[in-house]
Structures are given as C-alpha cells and as structure tokens.
C-alpha cells in the first residue's frame, strides 16, 4: 500500500482510531503481555477486539467513528524465538492515524515461561506528511515516549512492516550486547 492510496478526507485524526492504535492495544500488552499474546493467538481475538472497541467508544463519546472488528487483521508470528503480533488497522483517513501496529515480546519461546520476565516493544506505521507529500512513518513507543524512527516513502505491506520491526529488534539486541 502506498500513502497516496488512502482517501485523506479528514483534517484531524479520528479519536477512536488514534486511541485504538496508540493507547488501547499498547496499554493491554504492557499491563499483561502473556494475556495479550495468548489472546491474540486464540479463537477469542475477535471478541477481545470487539470488547476493546466498545471500551474505546465509551471513552471517546464525541467521536462518531464506527470501528468494526472486521476492519482489523491480526497476524501472529515470530521474530527469531520471540512472539510478534501484527495488527492491520482500519484504513487511515487523516495524518497520524496508524495503518499497522506491531508488538514484540522478549519472551523466548524456546525457554520455560516461568523463568522469564518479558518486556514488550510496541511499533506503529503511521500516515503522515513527509518531505515529498504523504508518507509513512515508522514509530516506536518507549514507555510514554513516541519516537519517530524514520520516514518510509512508497509502498509498505504488512510483511514489509514486519521486516522493519524485526530489523529494529535486531538493532536493539546488538546495541544491548555492547
């Protein structure tokens, strides 16, 4: 998908869309990553997303955006020996709305779970205005800090986003070894 493919018909981001990508999913995976990852890999993920949408709607009453569980795509996979959840969000309609969310746990799936205290890394691919018009921005949340890791021009698929996340995790691993 390219940034130009999206119909940007809003000046400001939809609050519900923004809150889902930047706060709701992130807060749940930070509060209990075991729960988040197991739920997103289960048959109950659609009901979970539906419940999360309802919570976001009740917390954002001024926004009449209708989010539907059918507009989300969830993919679970691995980055090395670590679980990753990739979420395709409903299509963005304004700058700073996310197209993709990626959540990686430091949980080593080859080791006993009870011996680990996994951390979570949280990434987004957001639509924004770059140097040459509409672009994607690869971002990471560290605690409550939103970091812009770089502008991505041209096309970006869910697979390409997963590769960006994997490369960022490899870079973080190599930097922690030094």
Backbone as JSON Lines, residues from 0, in Angstrom:
{"i":0,"aa":"X","n":[0.84,-1.17,0.0],"ca":[0.0,0.0,0.0],"c":[0.89,1.24,0.0]}
{"i":1,"aa":"X","n":[0.46,2.23,-0.72],"ca":[1.2,3.49,-0.74],"c":[0.35,4.55,-0.03]}
{"i":2,"aa":"X","n":[1.0,5.59,0.49],"ca":[0.24,6.65,1.18],"c":[-0.81,7.3,0.28]}
{"i":3,"aa":"X","n":[-0.52,7.37,-1.01],"ca":[-1.45,8.01,-1.94],"c":[-2.74,7.22,-2.13]}
{"i":4,"aa":"X","n":[-2.75,5.95,-1.77],"ca":[-3.94,5.11,-1.93],"c":[-5.05,5.45,-0.95]}
{"i":5,"aa":"X","n":[-4.71,6.15,0.11],"ca":[-5.7,6.42,1.14],"c":[-6.42,7.73,0.87]}
{"i":6,"aa":"X","n":[-7.71,7.7,1.07],"ca":[-8.52,8.88,0.88],"c":[-8.46,9.72,2.16]}
{"i":7,"aa":"X","n":[-7.63,10.74,2.12],"ca":[-7.46,11.6,3.3],"c":[-8.53,12.68,3.27]}
{"i":8,"aa":"X","n":[-9.67,12.36,3.86],"ca":[-10.78,13.31,3.81],"c":[-11.03,13.99,5.16]}
{"i":9,"aa":"X","n":[-10.08,13.85,6.08],"ca":[-10.21,14.48,7.39],"c":[-8.98,15.32,7.69]}
{"i":10,"aa":"X","n":[-9.18,16.48,8.3],"ca":[-8.05,17.3,8.72],"c":[-7.41,16.78,9.99]}
{"i":11,"aa":"X","n":[-8.22,16.27,10.89],"ca":[-7.74,15.76,12.17],"c":[-7.98,14.26,12.26]}
{"i":12,"aa":"X","n":[-7.12,13.55,12.99],"ca":[-7.33,12.11,13.14],"c":[-8.6,11.8,13.91]}
{"i":13,"aa":"X","n":[-9.18,10.66,13.59],"ca":[-10.35,10.2,14.34],"c":[-9.86,9.73,15.7]}
{"i":14,"aa":"X","n":[-10.47,10.25,16.75],"ca":[-10.02,9.95,18.1],"c":[-10.06,8.44,18.39]}
{"i":15,"aa":"X","n":[-11.12,7.79,18.0],"ca":[-11.24,6.35,18.3],"c":[-10.18,5.53,17.57]}
{"i":16,"aa":"X","n":[-9.93,5.86,16.33],"ca":[-8.89,5.16,15.56],"c":[-7.53,5.39,16.21]}
{"i":17,"aa":"X","n":[-7.24,6.64,16.55],"ca":[-5.97,7.0,17.16],"c":[-5.79,6.3,18.51]}
{"i":18,"aa":"X","n":[-6.82,6.3,19.34],"ca":[-6.74,5.7,20.66],"c":[-6.55,4.18,20.56]}
{"i":19,"aa":"X","n":[-7.22,3.53,19.62],"ca":[-7.03,2.07,19.46],"c":[-5.57,1.74,19.18]}
{"i":20,"aa":"X","n":[-4.96,2.45,18.22],"ca":[-3.59,2.12,17.8],"c":[-2.54,2.59,18.78]}
{"i":21,"aa":"X","n":[-2.74,3.77,19.37],"ca":[-1.68,4.38,20.18],"c":[-1.81,4.12,21.68]}
{"i":22,"aa":"X","n":[-3.0,3.77,22.14],"ca":[-3.18,3.59,23.59],"c":[-3.82,2.26,23.98]}
{"i":23,"aa":"X","n":[-4.94,1.9,23.38],"ca":[-5.71,0.74,23.86],"c":[-4.92,-0.56,23.74]}
{"i":24,"aa":"X","n":[-4.49,-0.91,22.53],"ca":[-3.7,-2.14,22.36],"c":[-2.42,-2.07,23.19]}
{"i":25,"aa":"X","n":[-1.77,-0.92,23.17],"ca":[-0.49,-0.77,23.88],"c":[-0.65,-0.97,25.38]}
{"i":26,"aa":"X","n":[-1.68,-0.37,25.95],"ca":[-1.87,-0.48,27.4],"c":[-2.11,-1.92,27.82]}
{"i":27,"aa":"X","n":[-2.9,-2.64,27.06],"ca":[-3.2,-4.03,27.41],"c":[-1.94,-4.89,27.32]}
{"i":28,"aa":"X","n":[-1.16,-4.71,26.26],"ca":[0.03,-5.57,26.15],"c":[1.09,-5.18,27.16]}
{"i":29,"aa":"X","n":[1.14,-3.93,27.59],"ca":[2.08,-3.55,28.64],"c":[1.63,-4.02,30.01]}
{"i":30,"aa":"X","n":[0.32,-4.01,30.26],"ca":[-0.21,-4.45,31.55],"c":[-0.04,-5.95,31.77]}
{"i":31,"aa":"X","n":[-0.27,-6.74,30.73],"ca":[-0.19,-8.19,30.86],"c":[0.14,-8.8,29.51]}
{"i":32,"aa":"X","n":[1.43,-8.87,29.2],"ca":[1.84,-9.32,27.87],"c":[1.49,-10.79,27.63]}
{"i":33,"aa":"X","n":[1.57,-11.64,28.66],"ca":[1.18,-13.04,28.48],"c":[-0.28,-13.12,28.01]}
{"i":34,"aa":"X","n":[-1.16,-12.39,28.68],"ca":[-2.58,-12.37,28.34],"c":[-2.77,-11.87,26.91]}
{"i":35,"aa":"X","n":[-2.14,-10.74,26.58],"ca":[-2.28,-10.14,25.26],"c":[-1.86,-11.11,24.17]}
{"i":36,"aa":"X","n":[-0.67,-11.68,24.28],"ca":[-0.17,-12.55,23.22],"c":[-0.99,-13.83,23.1]}
{"i":37,"aa":"X","n":[-1.37,-14.42,24.23],"ca":[-2.16,-15.65,24.15],"c":[-3.55,-15.37,23.58]}
{"i":38,"aa":"X","n":[-4.14,-14.25,23.95],"ca":[-5.47,-13.91,23.44],"c":[-5.44,-13.61,21.94]}
{"i":39,"aa":"X","n":[-4.42,-12.88,21.49],"ca":[-4.34,-12.53,20.07],"c":[-4.06,-13.75,19.19]}
{"i":40,"aa":"X","n":[-3.57,-14.82,19.78],"ca":[-3.32,-16.06,19.02],"c":[-4.48,-17.04,19.15]}
{"i":41,"aa":"X","n":[-5.53,-16.66,19.87],"ca":[-6.63,-17.58,20.14],"c":[-7.84,-17.31,19.25]}
{"i":42,"aa":"X","n":[-8.81,-18.19,19.37],"ca":[-10.09,-18.02,18.67],"c":[-10.9,-16.87,19.26]}
{"i":43,"aa":"X","n":[-10.51,-16.38,20.44],"ca":[-11.26,-15.31,21.12],"c":[-10.81,-13.91,20.72]}
{"i":44,"aa":"X","n":[-9.86,-13.79,19.78],"ca":[-9.32,-12.47,19.45],"c":[-10.39,-11.52,18.89]}
{"i":45,"aa":"X","n":[-11.33,-12.02,18.11],"ca":[-12.37,-11.14,17.55],"c":[-13.25,-10.58,18.66]}
{"i":46,"aa":"X","n":[-13.62,-11.43,19.62],"ca":[-14.43,-10.95,20.74],"c":[-13.65,-9.95,21.58]}
{"i":47,"aa":"X","n":[-12.36,-10.21,21.77],"ca":[-11.5,-9.28,22.5],"c":[-11.45,-7.92,21.81]}
{"i":48,"aa":"X","n":[-11.27,-7.91,20.5],"ca":[-11.22,-6.64,19.76],"c":[-12.56,-5.94,19.83]}
{"i":49,"aa":"X","n":[-13.64,-6.69,19.72],"ca":[-14.98,-6.1,19.83],"c":[-15.17,-5.43,21.19]}
{"i":50,"aa":"X","n":[-14.74,-6.1,22.26],"ca":[-14.83,-5.52,23.61],"c":[-13.95,-4.28,23.73]}
{"i":51,"aa":"X","n":[-12.78,-4.31,23.13],"ca":[-11.87,-3.16,23.17],"c":[-12.47,-1.98,22.41]}
{"i":52,"aa":"X","n":[-13.09,-2.26,21.27],"ca":[-13.76,-1.2,20.51],"c":[-14.85,-0.55,21.37]}
{"i":53,"aa":"X","n":[-15.63,-1.36,22.05],"ca":[-16.69,-0.82,22.91],"c":[-16.12,0.06,24.01]}
{"i":54,"aa":"X","n":[-15.01,-0.35,24.61],"ca":[-14.38,0.47,25.66],"c":[-13.89,1.8,25.09]}
{"i":55,"aa":"X","n":[-13.26,1.74,23.91],"ca":[-12.76,2.96,23.28],"c":[-13.92,3.88,22.92]}
{"i":56,"aa":"X","n":[-15.0,3.32,22.39],"ca":[-16.17,4.13,22.05],"c":[-16.74,4.83,23.28]}
{"i":57,"aa":"X","n":[-16.78,4.12,24.4],"ca":[-17.34,4.74,25.62],"c":[-16.41,5.81,26.17]}
{"i":58,"aa":"X","n":[-15.09,5.68,25.91],"ca":[-14.14,6.69,26.38],"c":[-13.96,7.84,25.4]}
{"i":59,"aa":"X","n":[-14.5,7.72,24.21],"ca":[-14.39,8.77,23.18],"c":[-15.79,9.09,22.65]}
{"i":60,"aa":"X","n":[-16.69,9.59,23.5],"ca":[-18.09,9.76,23.09],"c":[-18.31,10.85,22.03]}
{"i":61,"aa":"X","n":[-17.4,11.81,21.91],"ca":[-17.59,12.88,20.92],"c":[-17.28,12.42,19.5]}
{"i":62,"aa":"X","n":[-16.55,11.32,19.36],"ca":[-16.19,10.81,18.05],"c":[-17.22,9.8,17.61]}
{"i":63,"aa":"X","n":[-17.83,9.99,16.45],"ca":[-18.86,9.06,15.98],"c":[-18.3,8.01,15.01]}
{"i":64,"aa":"X","n":[-16.98,7.88,14.94],"ca":[-16.35,6.87,14.09],"c":[-16.83,5.49,14.49]}
{"i":65,"aa":"X","n":[-17.25,4.71,13.5],"ca":[-17.69,3.35,13.74],"c":[-16.56,2.39,13.37]}
{"i":66,"aa":"X","n":[-15.92,1.81,14.37],"ca":[-14.91,0.8,14.14],"c":[-15.58,-0.56,14.19]}
{"i":67,"aa":"X","n":[-15.13,-1.46,13.33],"ca":[-15.7,-2.8,13.28],"c":[-14.58,-3.83,13.35]}
{"i":68,"aa":"X","n":[-14.81,-4.89,14.07],"ca":[-13.81,-5.95,14.22],"c":[-13.39,-6.49,12.84]}
{"i":69,"aa":"X","n":[-14.29,-6.46,11.87],"ca":[-13.97,-6.95,10.53],"c":[-12.92,-6.08,9.83]}
{"i":70,"aa":"X","n":[-12.72,-4.86,10.3],"ca":[-11.74,-3.95,9.69],"c":[-10.33,-4.14,10.23]}
{"i":71,"aa":"X","n":[-10.16,-5.04,11.19],"ca":[-8.86,-5.33,11.77],"c":[-8.37,-6.68,11.25]}
{"i":72,"aa":"X","n":[-7.09,-6.76,10.99],"ca":[-6.48,-8.04,10.62],"c":[-5.37,-8.33,11.61]}
{"i":73,"aa":"X","n":[-5.38,-9.52,12.19],"ca":[-4.39,-9.92,13.19],"c":[-3.55,-11.05,12.63]}
{"i":74,"aa":"X","n":[-2.23,-10.9,12.73],"ca":[-1.3,-11.94,12.31],"c":[-0.36,-12.19,13.48]}
{"i":75,"aa":"X","n":[-0.21,-13.45,13.86],"ca":[0.76,-13.81,14.89],"c":[1.89,-14.58,14.22]}
{"i":76,"aa":"X","n":[3.09,-14.31,14.68],"ca":[4.27,-14.94,14.09],"c":[5.41,-14.9,15.1]}
{"i":77,"aa":"X","n":[6.62,-15.0,14.6],"ca":[7.83,-14.94,15.43],"c":[8.85,-14.02,14.81]}
{"i":78,"aa":"X","n":[9.6,-13.39,15.68],"ca":[10.82,-12.67,15.31],"c":[11.92,-13.44,16.02]}
{"i":79,"aa":"X","n":[12.61,-14.31,15.28],"ca":[13.55,-15.23,15.93],"c":[12.77,-16.16,16.84]}
{"i":80,"aa":"X","n":[13.12,-16.18,18.12],"ca":[12.42,-17.02,19.1],"c":[11.41,-16.24,19.93]}
{"i":81,"aa":"X","n":[11.04,-15.04,19.45],"ca":[10.14,-14.16,20.19],"c":[8.82,-13.99,19.46]}
{"i":82,"aa":"X","n":[7.7,-13.96,20.2],"ca":[6.4,-13.78,19.55],"c":[6.19,-12.35,19.08]}
{"i":83,"aa":"X","n":[5.47,-12.22,17.96],"ca":[5.08,-10.92,17.44],"c":[3.61,-10.98,17.06]}
{"i":84,"aa":"X","n":[2.91,-9.88,17.34],"ca":[1.54,-9.71,16.89],"c":[1.54,-8.51,15.95]}
{"i":85,"aa":"X","n":[1.02,-8.7,14.76],"ca":[0.88,-7.63,13.78],"c":[-0.6,-7.34,13.61]}
{"i":86,"aa":"X","n":[-0.95,-6.07,13.65],"ca":[-2.34,-5.65,13.55],"c":[-2.47,-4.68,12.4]}
{"i":87,"aa":"X","n":[-3.3,-5.04,11.42],"ca":[-3.65,-4.07,10.37],"c":[-4.88,-3.34,10.87]}
{"i":88,"aa":"X","n":[-4.74,-2.04,10.97],"ca":[-5.82,-1.19,11.45],"c":[-6.78,-0.87,10.3]}
{"i":89,"aa":"X","n":[-7.98,-0.37,10.61],"ca":[-8.83,0.17,9.55],"c":[-8.06,1.26,8.8]}
{"i":90,"aa":"X","n":[-8.33,1.4,7.53],"ca":[-7.58,2.36,6.72],"c":[-7.56,3.76,7.34]}
{"i":91,"aa":"X","n":[-6.38,4.37,7.36],"ca":[-6.29,5.75,7.88],"c":[-6.99,6.73,6.95]}
{"i":92,"aa":"X","n":[-7.57,7.78,7.56],"ca":[-8.25,8.82,6.79],"c":[-7.69,10.2,7.1]}
{"i":93,"aa":"X","n":[-6.66,10.24,7.96],"ca":[-6.02,11.51,8.32],"c":[-4.59,11.21,8.73]}
{"i":94,"aa":"X","n":[-3.77,12.24,8.67],"ca":[-2.39,12.08,9.12],"c":[-2.36,11.71,10.6]}
{"i":95,"aa":"X","n":[-1.37,10.96,10.98],"ca":[-1.05,10.38,12.29],"c":[-1.93,9.19,12.67]}
{"i":96,"aa":"X","n":[-2.86,8.8,11.81],"ca":[-3.56,7.55,12.05],"c":[-2.66,6.41,11.61]}
{"i":97,"aa":"X","n":[-2.68,5.32,12.36],"ca":[-1.8,4.18,12.08],"c":[-2.44,3.23,11.08]}
{"i":98,"aa":"X","n":[-1.61,2.7,10.21],"ca":[-2.02,1.64,9.3],"c":[-1.74,0.28,9.94]}
{"i":99,"aa":"X","n":[-0.58,0.17,10.6],"ca":[-0.17,-1.09,11.22],"c":[0.32,-0.85,12.64]}
{"i":100,"aa":"X","n":[0.15,-1.88,13.46],"ca":[0.71,-1.94,14.81],"c":[1.5,-3.25,14.9]}
{"i":101,"aa":"X","n":[2.66,-3.19,15.52],"ca":[3.46,-4.39,15.74],"c":[3.88,-4.47,17.2]}
{"i":102,"aa":"X","n":[3.66,-5.61,17.83],"ca":[4.01,-5.8,19.23],"c":[4.91,-7.03,19.32]}
{"i":103,"aa":"X","n":[6.1,-6.84,19.89],"ca":[7.07,-7.93,20.05],"c":[7.36,-8.11,21.53]}
{"i":104,"aa":"X","n":[7.4,-9.36,21.96],"ca":[7.76,-9.68,23.33],"c":[9.19,-10.23,23.36]}
{"i":105,"aa":"X","n":[9.9,-9.94,24.44],"ca":[11.23,-10.53,24.61],"c":[11.15,-11.95,25.16]}
{"i":106,"aa":"X","n":[9.95,-12.46,25.37],"ca":[9.76,-13.83,25.82],"c":[10.44,-14.78,24.84]}
{"i":107,"aa":"X","n":[11.31,-15.62,25.33],"ca":[11.99,-16.62,24.5],"c":[11.12,-17.87,24.48]}
{"i":108,"aa":"X","n":[10.53,-18.16,23.33],"ca":[9.6,-19.28,23.23],"c":[10.28,-20.63,23.35]}
{"i":109,"aa":"X","n":[11.61,-20.65,23.35],"ca":[12.33,-21.92,23.49],"c":[12.68,-22.23,24.95]}
{"i":110,"aa":"X","n":[12.36,-21.31,25.86],"ca":[12.7,-21.47,27.28],"c":[11.41,-21.55,28.11]}
{"i":111,"aa":"X","n":[11.48,-22.13,29.31],"ca":[10.29,-22.16,30.18],"c":[9.81,-20.74,30.51]}
{"i":112,"aa":"X","n":[8.51,-20.55,30.39],"ca":[7.93,-19.22,30.61],"c":[8.13,-18.71,32.02]}
{"i":113,"aa":"X","n":[8.01,-19.59,33.01],"ca":[8.06,-19.15,34.41],"c":[9.42,-18.58,34.81]}
{"i":114,"aa":"X","n":[10.46,-18.84,34.02],"ca":[11.79,-18.32,34.33],"c":[12.06,-16.96,33.68]}
{"i":115,"aa":"X","n":[11.04,-16.36,33.07],"ca":[11.26,-15.15,32.29],"c":[10.41,-13.99,32.78]}
{"i":116,"aa":"X","n":[10.92,-12.8,32.57],"ca":[10.19,-11.56,32.83],"c":[10.23,-10.73,31.54]}
{"i":117,"aa":"X","n":[9.37,-11.09,30.57],"ca":[9.48,-10.47,29.25],"c":[9.08,-9.0,29.23]}
{"i":118,"aa":"X","n":[9.72,-8.27,28.35],"ca":[9.38,-6.88,28.06],"c":[8.69,-6.84,26.7]}
{"i":119,"aa":"X","n":[8.03,-5.74,26.41],"ca":[7.31,-5.59,25.15],"c":[7.83,-4.36,24.41]}
{"i":120,"aa":"X","n":[7.98,-4.52,23.1],"ca":[8.28,-3.39,22.23],"c":[7.05,-3.15,21.35]}
{"i":121,"aa":"X","n":[6.69,-1.87,21.18],"ca":[5.44,-1.5,20.51],"c":[5.76,-0.54,19.37]}
{"i":122,"aa":"X","n":[5.32,-0.91,18.16],"ca":[5.63,-0.13,16.96],"c":[4.35,0.22,16.2]}
{"i":123,"aa":"X","n":[4.4,1.33,15.48],"ca":[3.3,1.71,14.6],"c":[3.88,2.17,13.26]}
{"i":124,"aa":"X","n":[3.08,2.02,12.23],"ca":[3.36,2.62,10.93],"c":[2.22,3.59,10.69]}
{"i":125,"aa":"X","n":[2.55,4.87,10.67],"ca":[1.53,5.92,10.62],"c":[1.6,6.69,9.32]}
{"i":126,"aa":"X","n":[0.46,7.16,8.91],"ca":[0.38,8.03,7.75],"c":[0.74,9.44,8.19]}
{"i":127,"aa":"X","n":[1.56,10.1,7.41],"ca":[1.96,11.46,7.76],"c":[2.36,12.24,6.53]}
{"i":128,"aa":"X","n":[2.68,13.49,6.77],"ca":[3.13,14.34,5.68],"c":[4.64,14.47,5.76]}
{"i":129,"aa":"X","n":[5.31,13.94,4.74],"ca":[6.76,13.96,4.71],"c":[7.3,15.06,3.83]}
{"i":130,"aa":"X","n":[8.56,14.95,3.52],"ca":[9.23,15.96,2.7],"c":[8.63,16.08,1.31]}
{"i":131,"aa":"X","n":[8.12,14.99,0.79],"ca":[7.58,15.0,-0.58],"c":[6.1,14.63,-0.61]}
{"i":132,"aa":"X","n":[5.35,15.02,0.4],"ca":[3.92,14.72,0.45],"c":[3.62,13.59,1.41]}
{"i":133,"aa":"X","n":[2.54,12.89,1.14],"ca":[2.1,11.82,2.03],"c":[3.16,10.72,2.09]}
{"i":134,"aa":"X","n":[3.45,10.28,3.31],"ca":[4.44,9.23,3.56],"c":[3.98,8.4,4.74]}
{"i":135,"aa":"X","n":[4.68,7.29,4.95],"ca":[4.51,6.52,6.16],"c":[5.64,6.88,7.12]}
{"i":136,"aa":"X","n":[5.36,6.77,8.41],"ca":[6.38,6.98,9.44],"c":[6.42,5.78,10.35]}
{"i":137,"aa":"X","n":[7.61,5.21,10.48],"ca":[7.83,4.06,11.35],"c":[8.15,4.6,12.74]}
{"i":138,"aa":"X","n":[7.33,4.22,13.72],"ca":[7.43,4.79,15.07],"c":[7.49,3.69,16.12]}
{"i":139,"aa":"X","n":[8.05,4.05,17.26],"ca":[8.12,3.13,18.4],"c":[7.72,3.89,19.65]}
{"i":140,"aa":"X","n":[7.04,3.18,20.53],"ca":[6.7,3.71,21.85],"c":[7.68,3.14,22.86]}
{"i":141,"aa":"X","n":[8.34,4.0,23.59],"ca":[9.21,3.6,24.7],"c":[8.61,4.25,25.94]}
{"i":142,"aa":"X","n":[8.04,3.42,26.82],"ca":[7.27,3.94,27.96],"c":[6.18,4.85,27.41]}
{"i":143,"aa":"X","n":[6.15,6.11,27.77],"ca":[5.14,7.02,27.23],"c":[5.7,7.94,26.16]}
{"i":144,"aa":"X","n":[6.87,7.61,25.64],"ca":[7.5,8.43,24.61],"c":[7.27,7.83,23.23]}
{"i":145,"aa":"X","n":[6.83,8.67,22.32],"ca":[6.56,8.28,20.95],"c":[7.75,8.71,20.1]}
{"i":146,"aa":"X","n":[8.47,7.73,19.55],"ca":[9.69,8.01,18.79],"c":[9.45,7.8,17.3]}
{"i":147,"aa":"X","n":[9.8,8.78,16.5],"ca":[9.73,8.66,15.05],"c":[11.06,8.07,14.59]}
{"i":148,"aa":"X","n":[11.03,6.85,14.08],"ca":[12.25,6.17,13.67],"c":[12.62,6.43,12.22]}
{"i":149,"aa":"X","n":[11.69,6.99,11.45],"ca":[12.03,7.31,10.06],"c":[10.84,7.34,9.14]}
{"i":150,"aa":"X","n":[11.04,8.08,8.06],"ca":[10.03,8.21,7.02],"c":[10.21,7.08,6.01]}
{"i":151,"aa":"X","n":[9.09,6.49,5.62],"ca":[9.08,5.41,4.63],"c":[8.3,5.92,3.42]}
{"i":152,"aa":"X","n":[8.98,6.11,2.33],"ca":[8.29,6.55,1.11],"c":[7.96,5.35,0.25]}
{"i":153,"aa":"X","n":[6.89,5.46,-0.48],"ca":[6.49,4.37,-1.36],"c":[5.61,3.37,-0.64]}
{"i":154,"aa":"X","n":[5.64,2.15,-1.14],"ca":[4.74,1.11,-0.67],"c":[5.24,0.46,0.62]}
{"i":155,"aa":"X","n":[4.3,0.04,1.46],"ca":[4.65,-0.72,2.66],"c":[3.52,-1.7,2.95]}
{"i":156,"aa":"X","n":[3.83,-2.96,2.81],"ca":[2.87,-4.03,3.11],"c":[3.02,-4.44,4.57]}
{"i":157,"aa":"X","n":[2.14,-5.28,5.03],"ca":[2.24,-5.81,6.39],"c":[3.55,-6.6,6.54]}
{"i":158,"aa":"X","n":[3.93,-7.32,5.51],"ca":[5.18,-8.09,5.54],"c":[6.39,-7.15,5.63]}
{"i":159,"aa":"X","n":[6.36,-6.05,4.87],"ca":[7.46,-5.08,4.92],"c":[7.53,-4.42,6.29]}
{"i":160,"aa":"X","n":[6.38,-4.13,6.88],"ca":[6.34,-3.58,8.24],"c":[6.94,-4.58,9.23]}
{"i":161,"aa":"X","n":[6.59,-5.85,9.09],"ca":[7.15,-6.88,9.97],"c":[8.68,-6.93,9.85]}
{"i":162,"aa":"X","n":[9.18,-6.75,8.65],"ca":[10.63,-6.73,8.44],"c":[11.26,-5.52,9.13]}
{"i":163,"aa":"X","n":[10.61,-4.36,9.06],"ca":[11.11,-3.17,9.76],"c":[11.19,-3.42,11.27]}
{"i":164,"aa":"X","n":[10.14,-4.04,11.81],"ca":[10.11,-4.34,13.24],"c":[11.23,-5.31,13.59]}
{"i":165,"aa":"X","n":[11.39,-6.34,12.78],"ca":[12.44,-7.34,13.04],"c":[13.82,-6.68,13.0]}
{"i":166,"aa":"X","n":[14.06,-5.82,12.02],"ca":[15.36,-5.13,11.93],"c":[15.6,-4.24,13.14]}
{"i":167,"aa":"X","n":[14.55,-3.57,13.6],"ca":[14.69,-2.7,14.78],"c":[15.01,-3.54,16.02]}
{"i":168,"aa":"X","n":[14.37,-4.69,16.16],"ca":[14.65,-5.57,17.3],"c":[16.08,-6.11,17.24]}
{"i":169,"aa":"X","n":[16.54,-6.47,16.05],"ca":[17.92,-6.94,15.89],"c":[18.91,-5.84,16.25]}
{"i":170,"aa":"X","n":[18.61,-4.62,15.83],"ca":[19.48,-3.48,16.17],"c":[19.51,-3.26,17.68]}
{"i":171,"aa":"X","n":[18.36,-3.33,18.31],"ca":[18.3,-3.14,19.77],"c":[19.07,-4.25,20.48]}
{"i":172,"aa":"X","n":[18.95,-5.5,19.99],"ca":[19.7,-6.61,20.58],"c":[21.19,-6.41,20.44]}
{"i":173,"aa":"X","n":[21.63,-5.98,19.26],"ca":[23.07,-5.8,19.06],"c":[23.61,-4.64,19.89]}
{"i":174,"aa":"X","n":[22.81,-3.6,20.1],"ca":[23.25,-2.47,20.92],"c":[23.29,-2.83,22.39]}
{"i":175,"aa":"X","n":[22.42,-3.74,22.83],"ca":[22.42,-4.13,24.24],"c":[23.6,-5.05,24.57]}
{"i":176,"aa":"X","n":[24.21,-5.64,23.56],"ca":[25.36,-6.5,23.77],"c":[26.64,-5.7,23.97]}
{"i":177,"aa":"X","n":[26.62,-4.43,23.59],"ca":[27.83,-3.58,23.69],"c":[27.83,-2.76,24.94]}
